[in-house]
Amino acid sequence: MRILGARWLLPVVSAPIEHGAIAISGDEIAAVGSLSELEARFPEAVVQDLGEAAILPGLINLHTHLELTIFRGRLEMTSFKEWIGELVRLKREVLTIEQLRLSARLGCIEAIRAGVTTVADTAEADAVLPALIESGQRGVVFQECFGPATEQADASISELERRLDAQCERLDRGGLEVRSRLSVGISPHAPYTVSAELYRRTAEVAARRNLDLALHAAESRHEEELLRQGTGRFSESLRERGIGWIAPGVSMISYLDGLGVLARGPLLIHCVNVDQRDLGLMAENGARMAHCPKSNAKFGHGIAPLGEALKAGVRVGLGTDSVASNNNCDLIEEARFAALLHRVGGARGASDDEAEEFDADRMLRLMTIDGARALGLEGKIGSLEVGKQADLIAIDLSSAHNTPHYDPASAVVFSCSGRDCILTMVGGRVLYEGGEVKTIDEETVLLRAGAIAMGLTQRR
């Protein structure tokens, strides 16, 4: 038995506990209460008092691309189409699979240091799952598939099935411990890279294999033009490659509904261009939303209607997207940016009442229990409750930039960042403590990442 105490304990689903503590037995939470209470209840336990800090559930990043970590700062063009083209070129023509695996390991290190215990990652190469097995984090790896031409569907599905079999075999080799914290899913990328036929068939594969489904949806104006009018940059790109495209003349959400994909309740990433009817369809079908405000803003795509989505009953969590588009995977920074962005309201003109909804408690829930609900894991993680997995982090509150503090949730969301994380734990296992990542050789990864970056600099 181990007891962790701190100035503040934030269970998320109940009130903060000053001078609180959590008792951990094996991989589960055994008790939550005041430090004095738990010390009296478990006199034989090893006690660690973290002092002026806040203990809270591990953060859940609902959308990452860990294999792209090596591209941080390398793709700073503002054109989304150009960005995608250069990304694909470098990833497929320049980097080896071993380099992509190192990139994913670097991403895991950053996430662990920032208190991210669970990721929902979208990956093409066989790079992320091995990194997560090594890192000790929890997560879902969504296997990407592509094929914008209808005639490519058979080959795309065959390749998808092959990759899924390989991923499942890797999980099986890891045994019960790995299977308990990691799973795989399917991700048909986006409407400009996936045909209607491929969307239908990936949904069928997901249903047959009982796998989760995630896809980029309603992300940009160019995507909207492609679907509604058959015009814009993505339409031009398809025509240039001789790929026929007939615009369905509807929104992305309606398009997915008509294809039978929405009925699978997919995790929809971005959802910038959605209206009330779209949100109603999403809620009705159990579709979930990964909100990535910084990535959306950096590309100038717009502001996703977070408040409207929550009111419609859509399960929403926060995602950072890749560091190739965001530049870091700091979920606390993402939450703060989201809160301020939606308080301003942008072009959607949020009212004062709506702005008040995005307080520190709301953002803390979006980073934890709401993200867990979006992944169907709320019975296991996302809050500090007896019987749940001991996935937790500690945030230092003793530095100049977060002193003084009068409310722990406000301090975490509005004063802190992932750099203030001093402890990261998954299933009772310490992944980060004392400034050191315990599961991955950080020094070696950083050294090798620097060498890869030098090569990428020369390939401009």
LOKOL-661195 format. One record per residue (C-alpha): x, y, z. Coordinates in steps of 0.1 Angstrom, whole numbers, plus 5000, padded with zeros to 4 digits. Example, Ala and Ser with C-alpha at 12.3 -4.5 7.8 and 13.67 -1.06 7.14 Angstrom:
! LOKOL-661195
512349555078513749895071
//
This chain:
! LOKOL-661195
500050005000501250354991499850685001500451004982499551334999499651694988498252044997495451974973493751664959491451714929489151404924487351604896483951434902483851574938485151874957488851944961490351814994492852035011495651845026494251545007495751204999495150894978495950534988497150304961497049924962498549754932497249924902494050054918492850344940492050204974490950514992490650894988490451145017492551365040496151275046495651235083492551015077494450775054497550755075495350645105493450405083496550245067499250265093501550025074501450215042504450395027503550765028504951035004503851395010504351604979503851924997502652244979501252054949497951924935497251564928494751504900493751234875496051164846495351384816493751234786494851364752492051284728493951344695497651294689500051194661503051084681504950954651505051314638506851454668510151484649508451744626508052004654508752344638509752184605506352244587505552604595503752684562500252834567498652664537497052344550497252164516500952254513501552144549499951804542501851754510505251824526504351614556503451314534506651354513508951374543507251094562507150844533510150934512512751054538512150894572512650524579510350314601513050314628513150694627509350714630509550484660512150714676509851014668506950834686509150764716510151134717506451214717505750974746508551134766507051484761503551354770504651174801506551484813503351694807501151464828499451294798498650934809496250834781496350924743494050854714496650844687496150844649499050664632499950534598503250354604503850074629505650324652503250444680502150114695505649994702506450334718503350314740504149964751507550074762506450404777503850244801501050494790497450404783495850464749494150374717496150364685493850434655495350274623495050524595494050414560493950604527492450564492490650854475489750664444486950404446489050144428491650164455489250044482490049664479493749724482493249974510491149734530493549454525496449664538494349784567493449424577497149334575498249614597495449554622496449184624500049294631499049544657496849284675499649034674501949284690499449354718499048974724502848934727502749204754500448994775497649094799499449404812499749554777496249444767494849604798496049954789496349964751493949884722493749954685491150124663490650234627490950574612489950644576491750974573489551244557487151304528489951424505491951104510489150844515486550754490482850694499483350324493486450314516484450494543481750234541484049944542486250074571483050104591482249744583485649624594485349824626481949654633483149314625486349344646484549544673487049824670486650194677486550434647488150784645488451024616489251384608485951564601484751914592488152054598488652324572486852554547488552364518487052044530483652214532483952334496484951984485481851834500479252094493480252234458483052004446485352304444488452434462492052314467491251954476488951914447491652054424494151804438491851514432491251624396494951664390495451304399492651184377490351094406486751154399484751334426481051404428480251634456477451504478476251864485475951814522477951874554480651624564478451494593475551434569477851274545479051034571475450974582474450884547477350634544476450454576479650564592478050794618476050494631479250354644479550654669483050754657485450984674485251294651488451504652488151884649484451954639485052324632482452344605479352184621475952334628473052254651471751984628475151824626475551824664472151674667473151384644476351334663474551314696471851094683474450844669476750854699479551024679482251194700484251504694488051564698488451944703491852074691491652454694495252534690495752334658492552474644493652824652497252784639495952684604493252954605490452694602488252854628486652794662484752464668481452514686482452364719479552514740476952414714478352054712478252014750474652144751473651904724474851614745477951534724480751374745483851604740487451584751490551794744493251704719496551874710496851724675500451664664503251884675503851934638500852154638500652254675504252254685503652084718501451834735500852034767497151964775497052214803498052484778495452354754492752384781493752734789493752834753490352674748488852854778490053194767489153134731485553034739485153314764485953564737483553364715485153474682482853504653480153294670479553574695479153384728477053554754478253634789476453324803478053104777481553244785481053164822480652794813484352774804485752804839488652614854486452324866484952274832488352274815489752034842486851794834487551814796491151714803490151414825486751254830485151394798488051254778487550924795483850924786484751004750486850684749484350484769486850444797485050644824484650334846488350284846490050624845489451004844488751074881490150984915487650734928488050404947488250104924489550304894493050264880495750464897496350694868497351024884499651314882500951584906501351954896503852164915502152484930505152624948506752834920506653204915504353184885501652994905502053164939499753274955496853054945493453064961491652784941493552474930491652414898492152774887495852754895496252444874494352564844495252934843498752954860500352624853501552424823502652074817506152174827504952194863504151824864506351644890504851304890503151084864501650744872499650484852498050184869500150244901503450244881505550564882506450684847507951014857509351144890512251354902512651514868513251174852511250964828511450604842510450394812512350544781516050634778515351014773519051104768519550854739516150954723517051324723520551264709519151054680516251294674518751574670520551374643517351304624516451674626519751774610518851544581515351694578516952044577519051944548516051804529514252134522
//
